[in-house]
Every structure is written in C-alpha cells, then in structure tokens.
Amino acid sequence: MSPPMSPMKPPKGFAPMSCCWSTETMQKWLPFLGWLPDYTWYALKMDFIAGISVGLTVIPQALAYAEVAGLPPQYGLYSAFMGCFVYFFLGTSRDVTLGPTAIMSLLVSFYTFHEPAYAVLLAFLSGCIQLGMGFLRLGLLLDFISCPVIKGFTSAAAIIIGFGQIKNLLGLQHIPRQFFLQVYYTFHNIGETRVGDAVLGLVCMVLLLVLKLMRDHVPPVHPEMPTGVRLSHGLVWTATTARNALVVSFAALVAYSFQVTGYQPFVLTGKTPEGLPDAHIPPFSVTTANGTISFTEMVQGMGAGLVVVPLMGLLESIAVAKSFASQNNYRINSNQELLAIGLTNILGSLFSSYPVTGSFGRTAVNAQSGVCTPAGGLMTGALVLLSLDYLTSLFYYIPKSALAAVIIMAVVPLFDTKIVRTLWRVKRLDLLPLCVTFLLCFWEVQYGILAGALVSVLILLHSVARPKIQVSEGPMLVLQPASGLHFPAIETLREALLSRALETSPPRSVALDCTHICSIDYTVVLGLGELLEDFHKRGATLALIGLQVPVLRVLLSADLKGVLYFCTLEEAEKYLKQEPGTQPYNGSEDSVPEHKIALLKA
C-alpha cells in the first residue's frame, strides 16, 4: 500500500538568500530535517510495522552471519543496531537498512583471522575510509567497478558462503575454512554426518522455502474484503515476513525439548553474553600469549582488506539504495550514503561491531512492509537492543543447523543464474570480467575483484584507444570516428587516413567528420597538425566538419597552420570543387560563423 505522502525528498539546490542557504545546507547534511516536519501518524504506523518486521528478520540473520564471519554469535547482534540509528539522521533512502550481511561477513572472515579484535578494528578503519570518501566526494570511484565484476563476485560469494554452511547443516566438525580444503574435507568426512542436525537443517530449509513462496503469492489486501479475510491475510503476511525468526524459534523449541529429556542430537549455538558491551575505543593492539601485536602489525595483517572491505561495503549499500529508489520513484545522494555508512562503522566499532553495509534482503522486507521514512530503523534498532538484554539466554538452544539453513536460503538469490545468458545476448566481451572475477574469488577475494576490475578497465581503454571509424565514399572520402577522440586513438586515426587516402594513387582528399567528438587533448592537436602537414605535402586536403564548440575552441587556441573546417560536408565538397562563394573557416576566430562565435564567447 502506497503512503499518501512522500517524506523522503532529495536535497534541493542552494538558494541565494543566506537564511535559505543555512537551511538547505543543514538539510543536505542531515536529510531527516527535510522530511521530519511533514511526518504524519500514518507514516509512524507504517514505519512501526516495517521496523518490527525487519527486526524479526535481522536478529536470527545477525546470529547466523556472525558464524560466517568466524566470530561468536553476539558480534552479529553488536553489528545490527548502530546503522539503524545513524541512518535515521544521515540516510537518503527510506528503504535501506544497514547491518551485517552475508557478503561483508565473508570478507571479514577472510581478513580478520576470526579474531574479534581485528574485526572491530577493521570496522573502525573501514568507516574512516568511507567517511573520508564521502567528504571528498569520491563516490565516482565506485563507478569503475562494472556490473559484471559485481555479479561475478556476488555469485562466487554465494557459493563460498552456502557451501561453508554445509558443515553446520550436517553437524560436521573440524572442517577448515579455506574453500578448496573445505570442499575436500566436507566430502571426506561425509560419513560423520549427525542425523539430527541434517534432518533439522533440511526441514528448516523446506519451511523457509515454503514460507517464502507463500509470501511471494499472498494477494494484496483490499478494503472491500471481509474483516476475517483481511485478518487472515495479515497473519499469513506476518508469519511469512518473519519466517527466519519463526523457523529459528521452532528449531530452538525442538532442541529445548530434547534437552529436557536429557538427550541432545543437535550442535547448539551455546552461551551468548547478555547485554551490550561497554563503549570503548577499538583495539589498536592485541596482547597474546606470544606477546603484543602492534597496530602496524594488525594493519599489515589485514592487508588488502582495508581496501576491499570499505569499497565492497559501499558498492553493496549504494547498489541496494539505487535499486529501491528507482522502484519507488525517489532519488538518493550517493556521497551522503558514504557518510552514513562510514559513520555507522566508526560508531559501531565503539560497541564491538564488525563492518556492515546495506542489506538487500532486509531492505526488501522494509519496502514490502510499507516503510515511509528511515524512522522505521529506530524500531529495528530498539528490537535488537532488547534481544541483547532479554533473549540471549534463549539463543543457547538455537541449533547451528537452523542458522545454517537461514544463511543458505539468504544467499541463494545472490547467485544470478541469468547473467551469463544476458551478457551473451547483450555484449559477449563482458563475460570476460565476469568469469575472471568469479573464478579468482575462489582463490582470494581481493584477487578476483582486482583482476575483474582491471579487465573491465582494459576493455574500456581498448574502446577509447581503438575507436571504430566509419568510412563513406563520395566526392571526398569521409571518415567519422564513432566515439570520442583521445590521445591513445590518434595513431588509429593516422593509420586509417594513411591507408585510405595518402597511400593511394593519386592521394585523396578527406573530410574528417567530428560530429561525435566532444573534446580533444594536446596530443590529438599535435597529431592533427602532423596529418595536415602530410596532406599538404601530398597535394591533398584534410577538412574538418561538424566541429563542436569545445573542440573548435581548442583548435583556435592551438593556432594550427593550414587547418580547414566547415559546418557541413556539402560546404567542404563545394570548396574542393572550387565553386565560387565557398570559403573555408581557417584558423582565426574572424572566420568562425556568428552562431559559433556566440557559443565560444559564452
């Protein structure tokens, strides 16, 4: 049901009045000031419902994702509440929820050696990097990681995370975390499967699947429906939306029932510390039995994680925010999102959080629940804090196989089965960065992302350095670069002109159609000057047509000798035939058409 108001408004432009400047600036940095004055009781009701729904989803997921990160279960909850409060003030999307995710938990397990101190420090340093990128408006750097690279990474991550939970699903012990060793030892130890864990895990997966299918097929509620029908719809919607909490509670109840009888066929989560830890600065050194590990050594140990974790966190969150903003017809501010995520990680590290980002699954729950503003996160955060205070004793009885089922069902949608077919149909070359990223991520995540991004950039540079050049025959040979003309491409242009015009007998005059060229650099100017000299020596003409104003401005500034440029191909052909009344525009501003002069002086 769509809300009757649209409280999330994009930041407005700066107004000339000083008082308005101050107001607009405050709303830019604190977006909640833009929608809070228009907040209604209807929005409060919908935000309350959405916040409860997301809270019932995040609590079991947080416990499960801590297992993926290789940390005690309470660290998942420590990471699940700060983003709810920070995003209320700084977020520009009404749908996004920040917290632990499968992808970030996997990265944390790679770079923190399953040590909480490293995970908390990584959250702090990642937050500092993300906050700095937000202040410096460096969100554009994320644009250089292409969609095939992201799809390759997330698909590989889905397999790594999902297979990593098979050991918990089957109750296997002493399975290493490195992926290839994990595959080997899982199959090697398959005979040690605990029947109780396997049966319960599979039952939980089936229940989660059935509830999800029910959720996807629940028809919308209409006011004209009878009260009983609306009530039944509401119950089904609540049960299917909170399916993770429902299934985990069912599994814990089964485990508790066996515990009462004195027989326990499941591997349990175990004791979870009660309450929120005291606020303290992140650990900048760690004392072990072998001595003290300094801050420098900790940073060196995390290595590439200090780049991969903050960047992937930003990518995941902004991709989620843009996706739901597009669906629900509003806009987000990417740089403001960087600030929100960065501050969340910094403040969260004070309460033992590991790095967090936007969650696609919980954001979908939020949107489907009819959330109106980020205020829904306040209820979610409060629910997580209440669970830390009052429910930790019950977490003891949650079977690990049930949490494994939650994780596996959560990461299945991350594996995009359609992307290969889509890229094959749209642009087959994009399969290269996809496959490189996908395969190398099984070795090391940072190598997969780096290699995929590098391949994507090389493909981009190849198109810049070797642009397609369309050739048309006529009174003059017409060459038209199909894209821009930058310094790596000047040699391609030179080869095309030499082979098609100057190396023929007799040499041919050429019109270079610059319609698609919006800017040129100094190297291109020098290359054009050399080409003009070559044409002049061979007694042929090189004319430029369709010049855009920025290109024309550069050429006039360079004061090239012998350059001829025309507005149209017809004018160039008339000049070549030496028809009376046709004059080229030479290298002075006096010869430029009046409309071009006006644009040049603008």
Secondary structure, DSSP 8 states (H G I E B T S, - for coil): ---S-----------SSHHHHHHHHHHHHSTHHHHGGG--HHHHHHHHHHHHHHHHHHHHHHHHHHHHHTS-THHHHHTSSHHHHHHHHH---SS--EE--HHHHHHHHHHSTT-HHHHHHHHHHHHHHHHHHHHTT-GGGGGGS-HHHHHHHHHHHHHHHHHHTHHHHHT--S--SSHHHHHHHHHHTGGG--HHHHHHHHHHHHHHHHHHHHHHH-----TTS-HHHHHHHHHHHHHHHTHHHHHHHHHHHHHHHHHHHT---S-B------S--------SSEEETTEEE-HHHHHHHHTTHHHHHHHHHHHHHHHHHHHHHHHTT----HHHHHHHHHHHHHHHHTTT----EE-HHHHHHHHHTT--STTHHHHHHHHHHHHHHHTHHHHTT-BHHHHHHHHHHHHGGGS-SSHHHHHHHH-GGGHHHHHHHHHHHTT-HHHHHHHHHHHHHHHHHHHHHS--EEEE-SSSEEEEESS---GGGHHHHHHHHIIIIITSSS---EEEE-TT-----HHHHHHHHHHHHHHHHTT--EEEES--HHHHHHHHHHT-TT-EEESSHHHHHHHHTT-TT---B-SSGGGS-HHHHHHHH-
